[in-house]
Each structure stands twice: as structure tokens, then as C-alpha cells.
Amino acid sequence: MEGNSSDNRIYKSTLHKMTQTTPTALWNDSCSIEELTWSIGHGAVGATCNPVIVATVLKQEWDLWKDRIPQIINENPFATEDEVAWQLIEEMSVKAAALLKPVFDRENGKNGRLSIQTDPRLYRDAERILAQAERFSRLAPNMIVKIPVTKSGIEAIEEATYRGISINATVSFTLPQAVAVAEAVERGLTRREKEGKDINTMGPVCTLMVGRLDDWLKVVTEKENIIPNPHILDWAGVAVMKKAYRIYTERGYRLRLLSAAFRNHRHWSEFIGGDVVISPPCMWQKRYNASDVTVENRMDTPVDPAIVAELERKYVDFRRAYHEDGMKPEEFDGYGATVRTLRQFSQATTDLILTIRDIMLK
């Protein structure tokens, strides 16, 4: 479906209109209670949490947590600073999940989920990722667990799916990663089905961090002294997302794509009309609602072939991202956008732990 300018219904916002007139779902890229409450009021049916977000939420909502953190420390006298930090992440996630539980019940598990991220420092260890995923999945009935799309992450995604855990594949930027995730999820679902186990309320998604692919190609531009037409670099992630969506639809994969890492409105507007999730920060949601960007189906509109051709001609890493055979799973860990993102997520985890240390050692 697509938006219709003659529609006489009254919508709270542009985003609310999108969620009511197209199959495109809105998730909030934060577990902030204030932001999530606002976002749900404008059509959001999901949200996310990770160490980067927790650090931000602590600053935004310090009054909600300044007394609880010392309590966690006192209640767990032998806990390390790492363990206290992860308990904080879990508690923030559970609070946000509670706001989404009515949506989860209404939509039978497809939406209404809170994404909680496994420790990014575990990206090479499938067994430890799985152990954390199982713990997180038990925190609330509407948890969805983020697992990075690394070589070990793919192994963990299949096994977690088989165990009945809904996954959100993250640290993912490319078509080879998106297809590897879909195939791993399908293997996990098929194994469950063969054993007569329920899959009806599972709601897996595969994130494509479209803006981070654009970011990486801009880094490559500087490193390799490439001179592109400047506008093409804002289309790379869009092109990969649209191609992945076409493949997912053609093959009937039983998970949805999710667009994240917003840098410009195309990372939202170009995906309207698809049965996908967009997950912008609240700040971006408010920008959209104040903009003149219209709600209309653009998912099926291809990226200008001339833009794709120039990206392919000038960037090896775009070719690796855009073609299904561009990378093998053993190459995922070394892809530039993966390395940059894992470094950032791991550093954010360390920074959060250091914040806890400062509180513990007052």
C-alpha cells in the first residue's frame, strides 16, 4: 500500500500515517522511557538497547537511575563492574520491554519486541554469544536478541533460532551478510519445525546499518583519494537494502529486514512501502514529522542504475557489499564497516563499565 493524498483520515504525524497506511513498521532506536513513550504514541511497535544507547540514556534519564545503580552494587557485593554494568543493561531493557508488551500480545510476536544486544566483545565466540542470548531471551517474553553478523555470529544465529530465540542480526551492512543471516534463520526454523516445535510467535529480523556502509565508503574515499560524484555515497546503503529486500521477497525468507544507522531521510523514505522495519532515533522521527517528505511507496523504485554503476566501478568495498558472492562468512569480521562498528560498540561497553567502576569506587 502507499499513502494517498486524498485520504481524509487524521494522523498524529507523518510516521503515524506511514505505520497506518503501509506495511512498514517503526521501531525506536533507544530504550529511553521518555523517547519510547513518545515514539509508541506515533506508531512505534519496537525498540532497541545496546551499550552505546545505555550510556546515552544514563545521561538523559540520570534521575531514574542514580539511586538504582548503587542499589545494584549493594545487592551484589561480589559482582564485578562488568556484571553490574550488564545488570543495568538488562534492567533498562526490561523496563522498555514492558511498554511494548501490549503490542507484542496484539501482534502475536511479530512486533512489540525490545532488542537487547549481546556483548560485542564476544563476536568470535559462538558458544558465549549463545549463552548470553539464552539469558537475555528469558528476561521478558518480548525480548529479541541482537547477534553480530560475524563468522561466529552466523553459527550462533542458527542455533539461537533453533532454540526458539528471536534474533536481530546486527553489525550488518552488506548483501552477503543479509543472505547468510536469512539462510541461518531458515535452517534454525526448519530444524524446529522438523521436531514439532513452535515457530508461530517468533519474529526474527536482520538489520542493515545502511548509514554505516555510506560512512565506510566515505572513509575509503579519503584513504584512496577517490573522486566520486558527491551524491552517490548517500545511496550505497539504500541500494544494498533494496536489493536485499528483493531477494528476501523472491526467496520467501521468514524474517524481515530492518534499516538502521540513519544519516539522511533516504534511510527512511526510500524504504516506505516495504514489509520492513525502520528504526530511527527519536530525534530523526521528530525531524521526519516536521519535514515535507511524503508517505508513499518507494521501496520498489530502484536506485538510479548510473549511481550503482559508479559505485561499482570506483569502490571494491561496494562491490563486496552489493553482490551476493561479494564476501564469504569468514571475510565478514575483516570488512571495514564491521571493524569500525565492533570497535565503537566494544569501546562503548568499556566506557559504560568504567562509569560503573567510578560509582563503585567512590
N, C-alpha and C positions, 0 to 999 in steps of 0.2 A: 504494500500500500504506500501511498505517498500523500503528503499534505495537500489540502485543497483550499485555495484562497477563498472559495465561496462557502466554506464550512462556517455555519453560524454558531457552532458551539463555542463556549467561552473556556479558554485555557488559562491556567495560572501563569504560564511562561512559555517561552519557545521550547524549552526542554520538555515541559509537561505535554505540549502538543505533540512533540516527537514520540514520546512514550505512549500516547493515546491513539495515534493515527498510523504508526508504523510498527513493525516487529522489532525495532532497535531498542535495546534495553539500556538504561542508565544505572551505572554503579558509581558510588562516591569514592574518590581516591584518598580516603582518610578515615580513621576511626574516631575522629573528634566528635564528641557527642553533640556539640552545638552545630557543627557543619553537617553532620549526618542527619540530624533532625530537620535542618533546613532543606537538605537535598531530598529526603524522603517526601517532604511536602511538595516538591517539584517533580516527582515521578521516579526517584531513585529506588531501585529494588536490590541493591547490593552495596558492599563497601570493602575496604581493604586495610590491612595493617602490616607494617614491617618495621624494622629498627629505625629507618630514616623517618618514617611517619611518627613513630612513638616519640622520638626526640623533638619533633616539631610540636606534637600535641602537648608534651610536657610544658613547653614554653607558653603555648596558647591557653592551656587549662591547668596551670600550675596549682590554682586554688583547689582543684578537685583531687590532686594527688600529693600535695605537700605533706599532708598528715598520714596518708596511706603508706607511702614508701617507708618511713621509719617503723610503721607497724609491721610491714612485711619483714623488715630486718629483725625486729624484736621477736616476731613469731617463729623465726627460723634461725636460731642462734648459731647453727653450724653451717649455714648456707654461704657459698661463695658469692662474690659480687656478680659473677656470671649468672648464677642461679637466681639471685634476687632480680636481676635485670629481665630475665626471661619470665619470671613470675609476673612482673609488671606488664610485660607484653601480653601475656595470657589474660590478665585481668582486664586490660584495656579492650582486648578483642572480645571477651565475654560480654562486657557492657554494651559494646556496639552490636554484637550479635543479638542481644535481647531486643534492641529496637527493630531489628529486621525479622524477628521470628514470625510476626503475623503475615508478612509477605511470603515467607518460606512455607507456612502452612497453607496459605491460599493457592500457591503455585506449585505445590507438591514437590518442592526441592529444586526446581529449575532456577529460581531466583530466591532472594531473601537470605543470601549467604554472606558471611564475613570471611574474607580471605586473610589467613594468617600465614606468615612466611617462615619456612624452616630456616635455620641458621645458615646464612650464606657461606660461612667458613667451612661447611660440610660438603661443599659442591663435588668433592671427589669420592665421597663415601656413601654408596647407596644404602648400606645397612643402617648407618646412623641417621641418614635422612628419613628412612622408613620408620625408624623407632620414634623420631620426633613427630613425624606425620601422624602416626597412630595415636600418640599422646594428644596432639592438637585436635584431632578429629573427635575425641571424646569430651572436649571442653564444653561443647554445646551441640545440639542436634543439627544446627545450620552452619557448621564450620565448613569451609573449603580450604584446602591446604596448598600453599604455594611451594612448588618444587622447581629448582632451576633446570633449564634445558642444557645440561652438560652431558657428557658421555655417561657418567654415573647417574645423573638425574633421569635420563630416559629409562634406565633399568628400574629406578625407584618409582617412576610414574606408572609403569605397567603393573608392578607388584602392588602398589598402593591402590590402584584401581581394582585389581583382583580382590583385594581385601575389603572393598566397599567404601574406600575413601574417595570423596570427590576432590579432584585436584585442579589447581590453577597453575598451569605451566608458566614460569616466569624466567627472567633473564633470557628472553627470546626475541629475535629481531628478523629472522630470515625464513624463507620458504622451506629450506631443508629442515630447519628446526620444527616448523609448524607441522610438516608432514610426519616427521619422526614422532612427534608427540601424539598426533592423531592415530598413527599405527600402533603405538604403545598402548594408548587408551583402548583401542579396538581389541587388541589382544587380551587386555585385562578384563574387559567386559565380556568377551566371548568365553574366557575361562570361567567366569562367574556363571554365565548362562548355562554352560555345559554341566555345572554342578547344581543347577536349580536354585541359585542364589539370586536375590532380588537386585535389580538394577533400576527399577522404575523411579526411585526418588533421588537418583544420583544426578549431579549437574556439573560435569567437568567443563572447563574452558581452557583455551590456550591463548595466552597473552602474546601480542606482538607489540613491542615497545617501539612504535613507529618513529617517534621523535628521536629516540636514541640511535636509530640507524642513520637518520639525517645528520645527527650530531657527529657520528663517527666519520661519515663521508666528508664532512667539513674539516675534520681533523686531517684526514688523508689529503684533502685539497691543499692544505698548508704544508704538510710534510713532503708532498711530492710535486709541489709547485704546479698544480693543475689549474688551468683557467677554463671553468665551465661557464655556460650561460647561468647567471646567478640564481635564477628562479628554479632551476631544475633540482637543486638539492633539497628543496622543501617538498618534493614529490616522491622521493625514493621510498620512504616508509609506506606512503599511500599505495604506490604501485605494488609493493610486496603484499600488503594486506588484501588488496583487491584480487590479486592473482591467487592468493591462498584461499580466499573466500570462494572463488570459482571452483577450485579443486575440491574443497570441502563439500560444496554443494553437489558437484558431479559424482563424487565417490560416496556420498551419504554418510560421512563420518558423524558419529554420535556425540559431538561436542561442539561448542561454539567458539568462535574467535572473539578476542577482547582487545580493543585498542587502548593503549596506554602511552605515557610519556608525551604529553601534549606540548607542542611548540607553536602551533598556529591553528586556525579554525578548520583547516582541511582535515586535520587529525580527528575531527568530529564530523564536519559537514559532509565529507566525501563518503562516509560510511552509512549515512542515513538511508533507511530502506532495507538494509540487510538484516538478517536474523543473527545479529551480533550484539556484543556489549561494548559500549563506550564507557570509559572510566576516567573522567577528568577530575582534577582537584576542584573544590568548591569555588575557588577564585575564577577558574575558567568557566564553570557553569554560570556564574553571575555575569561574566563577560558575554557569553552567548545570549543570555536573556536580554542584555542591553544592546545587542547588535542588530543589524538589519539582515543577518544571514537567515535565509528562508528554510522552512522544513519541507524538503522534497527529496524524492528518491534519487540519490546519486551513486549508490553502490554499484549499480550495473553500468554506469558510464565509465568507459575505460580511460585510463590516463593517456594523454596525447602520445601517440607512438614515437613522435620526434623526441620527446623528453626521455622516454625509456631508451631509445636508441643511443642518445648522447650519454646517458648514464652507463649503459653497457659498454660503449666504446671507450670511455675515459676512466672507468673505475672497475678494477678487478674485483674489489670487495662488493660492488653492487652486483656483478655477475654471480658471485658466490651466494649472495643473498636472494637473488631473483629467480635462479634456476633450481629446480628440484634436485638435480645432481651436482649442485654447486659446492656442497660440502658433505662429508661423511660424519657420522656422530663423533668419531674420535678427533675430528677437527673443531668441534663446537667450542671446546674450552679455550682454544687459542685465537678465536675470532676477535677482532679488535673491539667491537662493541661489547662482547661478553667480558673481556678482560677489564675494560673500563668500568663496567657496571658492577662486576663482582668486587673490584677494588673499592668502589664507593660504598656498596652495601656492607662489606666487611669492615670498612673504616667507621661507618655509622654505628655498627654493632659495638665496636671497640669504644667509640665515644660515649655511647649510652652506658656501657659498663663502667667507664671512668667517672661518669656522673654519679652512678650508684656508689662507687668507691669513695668519692668525696663526701657523700652523705653518711656512709658507714663509718668513716674515719674522722668525723668531726670531733 
